[in-house]
Amino acid sequence: MALKLGISGNRNINGLEKEKLFANIEKSIRNVLKRNNTNQFIGYTPLATGADTIFAEVVRNVFNMPLQIVMPFPLSEYEKDFSEVEKKVLNSFIESFPTFEITSNSIPKDNIERSEAYFKVGKYLVDNCEAMIFVWDENKPSGKGGTADVISYYYEKKNQNSLEFIALNKQKEDAFNTDIQNEFIQSNRKAIKRRNNYKLVWRIAILLGWLAVVFFAINTAFDTRLKPVICLILVCLEFLFVFLVFILITRAKANNYHGQYLKERSRAETFRILKCYYHANVEIKVSELTSIKNKELLNLIKDINKQIKESKYNSKWYSNYSIKILIEEQIKYHKDKIKQCGNKFHWFERINLIIALLFLINLVAHLSNSMLHYFYKSHLELYSHEVIIFLKYILTCLLCSH
């Protein structure tokens, strides 16, 4: 059977974006068909101006597939929401595909009922289609039944793997959303920079520490075989590397790289949560500590709460969607971290086992050599005494660092 593929998208698409959107919808349809291993589908669309109509053009003109038109109320009433030019486009599709669905036969009495009827169409598409394409600017819903509501309903009812999302450029900027997002981006960048500085300092410090131990081990194990000038150079290098490690750690503590990283990371996550609460229309409560210590954040939260109270439309579907997306992002982040750390620790454990085994072999060899010397007064050695001493220092250092 042919796949049922629906569309929900913004109505206001500017001229420059129409051509780009046409190509993106074609690409999304191909993605859906590939995932479902089919080349047969029926395009479900309300044929509203904008994304719905462009989707219909792609389905008919590019894929030569049928359309199932779904209307919120009878055609005579539906046409009132179209300009004369838009009405001609609507009627041309109806002539080509005269069989259509009407989700409500009653005529809406006011804008509230009209919006409810549009939302009912969106629900119908989600409930009856195996896959959906959403074209959305990611702004908060300005009224019931828009793309924000439909995609929120979809996330509540369906498997997200059957969704194709096309992001639109925002024609109408949400100043608060932009400010919060910019603050998050800045804090996130600073946090990454601080984290990288912190990691770099400790990596260099550990490397220099290893080099100091290597030179110390060479000097201690082979001092009788090395020229005095070589021993002096090795001692100087040991001192230099230890001194550099001391400077690096002192500088890292003075600049508080780790503390600054945690501070910026916490700040970035605060703005991520603020954005979620703003979109979900959930009033934000401020702690007494924040009220005293962070006046800038306090003022921003007051402005957000004011916008939430003055909001003309509060969608339970979109509120749930906003919170769900935040939770899913956090879960994905921590899963990726656990997976990443898990792989690292897996290799660290293997390396540690190899180092520990070598350390034990070296220790047994040292013990055996000592017993040969003591009990048999023999000069036989399993392997060179100098090598044993050298490996004792190196392997002990590696075990401690891991």
N, C-alpha and C positions, 0 to 999 in steps of 0.2 A: 504493500500500500504506500501511497505517496506520503511523504513527511509533511506534517502541518507546521508551517513556519510563520510566526507572527512578528509584528513590528509595533513598537511604541517609541515615539520620539517627539522632540520639540517641533512646534509649528513654525516658529520664526527662524528661518534659515536665510542668511543674507546671500546675495548673488555670488560673491566670491567663494563662498563655502559650498554652494550647491554641487559644483563639478567634483570637488574633493569628496563630498559626502556620497555622491553617486558611486565613485570608485571604491570607497570604504565599505559601502553596503554590499556591493558586488563581491568584495573580498570576504566579508563576513558570511555571506551566503555560501560561498565556496568552502569556507572553514566548517560551517555547520554540516554541509553535505558530506564532506570528507570524514568528519567525526562519526556521522551516522551511516557511512558506507552506502550512500545512495546518490542518484542524480535526478530523482523524481520528487517533486514537492509541490505543495499548494501554498501560495502566499496569502496570509490572513492580514487584512488591513482595514482600518476605518476610513481610509482615504482622506484624512484631514490634511490641510495644507502643510507643507514642509516635509518632514522625514517620511511620513506615511505615503505621500504621493511619489516621492523619489524612489522609495522602496518598490511601489507598484510599477513604476517605469522600468526599474532594473529587472523585476520578475518577468514582465511582459516582453521587453525589448531585447534584453541580454540573454535570458534563460528560456524564453518562449514557454513559460509555465503559466498555469491558470491562477486566477485570483479569487479569493473568497472575501467579498466586501462585508464588513460588519458595521452597522450603524447604531447609534444610541437611541434614535427614535425615527419615526417615518421620514421619508425623503423630503416631503414638502416642508417639514419643520427643520430638518438637518441643513437644507440649502440656505437657511437664514444666517448660518454661521460662515458663509462663504461670500467673497466678493464676486462680481460678475465674471471676471476672468477665471477665478478659481472654480466657479460653478461650471464653466464650460469644460474644464479639465475633469471635474468630478463626473459629469454626465457622459463624457467620452469613455471613461472606464466602465461606467454602468451599462453603456451600450454594448461594450465588448464582453462584459461579464454581468448579465442581467439578473442572475440569481444571487440574492444577498440576504444576510441575516439582520434582523432588528431585535436588539436586546430588550427594548421597552416600547410597547405600542402607545403608551400614554404620552401626552404632550406636557413638557415641564411647565409649571406655573411661574417659576421664578429662577433666578440664577443658582440658588442652592440645589434645586431639583435638577437643573441642567448639568451642573457639575457632577452630581451623583450619577446621572445617566452616563456621562463620559467615563466616570470611574468604573461603572458597571461593564462598559465595553472593554476596558483594560483588563478587568478581572476575567471576563469571558475569554479573551485571547490567552491569558496565562493558563486558565483552567483547561482550555481545549487544544492548545498547541503543544507539540512535543519539544519545540525549541523557540527561542525568542531572540530578537535583535533589539537592543535599546540604544537610542541616540539621545544623549543627555548632556547638558552643560554643568551638571553637578551642583546647581544652585538649590537652595531650599525651595520647597513647593510654595508657590504664591496662592494657590487655591486647590480645591479638591479635584481629583481626577487627572492630574497632569502626570508627566513621565515619572517624576519623583515618587508619586504614590504608587504607580503601577510597578515600578522596579522594586519598591519596598514590599508590595504584595507578593511579587514573584519570589523574593528572597525568603519570605515566610512559608511559601507553599511548595516551591519547586527545588529541584537539584540544580545547584549553581553551574554545574559543568555543561548544561545545555543553554547557557547564556552567552551571547556575543554583545560586547559593549563598545560603543563608538563615542568617544569624548568630543564634545563640541567646544569651540571657543566661546567664552562667556560674552554675550552681547550686552548684558546688564551685570556689572560688577557688584558683588556684595561686599561693601566696604569692610564690615566687621570680619567676615570670613577671610578676606584678603589680608587684613592686618594680623589676624591670629595665625594664618598660614605662614606669612612672612616671618613672624616672630619664631615660629617653630623651626623654619628652615635655617634662620640665623643661629639659633641655639644648637640645632643639630650639627651644623657645620663646625661651630666652636667646640662642641663636645668631641667630634671626630678628630679635630686638630689636637686637642688636649690629650685624647687617648693615644694618638699616634706618637706624640712627643714623649708621653709616659712609657710606651712600649719601646721606643727607640733608645731612650736613656738606659733602660734596664737590659736591653739586648746588647748594647755596646759594653755596658758594665760587666755583664756575664762573660762576654767574649774576651775582654781585657783580663778578667779574673782567671779565665782558663789559660790564657797566654802566660800570665805570671806564674801559675802553677806549673806549666810545662817547663819554663826556664828554671824554676826552683828545683823541679824533679831532675832535670838534666844535670844541673850544677851539683846537686846532692849525690846523685847516683854515680856520676862519672867524673867527680872532682879530681881523682888521682890520675886520670888519663887525659884531662884537659890542660891546656896551657894556662898559666896564671892570667894572661890578658883576656882569654875567652871567659874564664870564671868571673873576672871583674865586669866584663860587658854583660854577662847574664845577670849578675847581681844588680847592676844599674838598670837593666830592662825590667827586672822584677819590681824594683822600687818605683820606676816610672809608671808602670801599668797600675800598681796599687794606688799610687798618688792620683792618677787620672780617674780611677774608679771612685776614689774619695771625692774628687772635685765634681764628678758627674752626679753622684748621689746627693751631695750637698746642694748642688744647683737645682736638682729635681725637687728636693724638699723645700728650698727657698721659694721656688716658683709654684710650689704646691700643684704639680701637674695632675696628680691623681685626684686631689680635692676639687680642683677646677673642673676636671672632667666630670666628676660625679655631680657637681653643681649645675653645669650646663646640660648634662643628660637629664637631670631632674627637671630643669626649666623647660627643656624641649618636650618632655612627656607631659608636663603641666599644660602646655599649649595644645598638645594633641588631645588631651581630655577636654579642655575648654572648647575646642572646635566641635568635638562630639556633642557636648552638652548644648552648645549653641544651636547646632542642627537639630538636635532632639527636642529642643524647646524645654529643657530641664533647668529649672532655676538653680544657680550655683550658690552654695553656702560657703562663707569665708571664715576661716579659723581666726581666733583672736591673735595668734602669733603673726599670721599673714597681714592682718589689719594694722599691726604695729610696725612690722619690719619691711613690708613690701607695698608701699603706697601706689606704685605704678601698676602692679598687678591688681591691687584692690580697685583702682579706678576703672581698669579695663573690665573687671568682673561686674562692677556696678553698671557699666554701659551695656554689657551683654544681657544682664538681667532685665534692664530697662527695655531692650529690644525684644526680649522674649515675652515680656508682659504686654507689649504693644503689638505683638504679632497678630495679624488678622486671621491666620489659619494655623491650626495645630493638628498635625496628622499623626495619629497613633501608629499608623503603618510606617511612616517615615522616621518617627522617634525610635521605634523598635529596630528599624533597619540601621540607623546611625549607630546605636549602641552595639548592635550585633557586629557591624563592620569593625568597630574599635576592638571588640573582644577577639574577633577572628584574626585581626592584624597582630595582636599581642600573642595569641596562641601560635601563629605561624612564626613570629619572631623567635619565641622561646623554643619551639620545635627545631627551627634551623640552628639555633645556638647549641641545643643539646646534641643534635646530629653532628654539628661541626666539632664540638668539644669531645663528643663520644669517639669520633674517628681519631682525633689527636691523642686522646688518652689511650686508645687502643694501641697506637704505635708507640707511645711513651712506655706503656707497660711491656711491650715486646723488647724495646731498647733497654729498659731497666733490667729485664730478665737476662739479656745477653751480657750487659755490663756486670751484673751481680755474679753470673756464672764465671766470667773471666776473672773477677775479683777473687772468687773462691778457689779457682784453679791456681791463680798466682799465690794465694795464701798457703795452699797445700804444698806448692813447690817450695815456698820459703821455709815452711815447717820441715819438709823433707830434707832440704839442704842443711838446715840447722841440726837435725838429728844425725845426718851423715857425718857432719863435722864433729859433733859432740861424742857420739857413741863409737864411731869407727875411725876417728881422727883422719878422715879421708878428705881429700881435696876435690873429690868428684862432685859435680853439680848437675841437677836436672837441666837447668839452663842458667845463664850468667847471673851472678849475684847483683850486678849493677842494673840489669834489666828488671829483676824482681823489685828492687828499690824504686826504680823509675815508675813501673806499673802500679806499685802500691799508692804512690801519690796521685797519679793520673786517674786511676779507677776510683779512688776514694773521692776525688774532686767531682768526677762525673756523676757518681751516685748521689752525692749531696746536692748537686745542681739540679738533677732531675727530680 
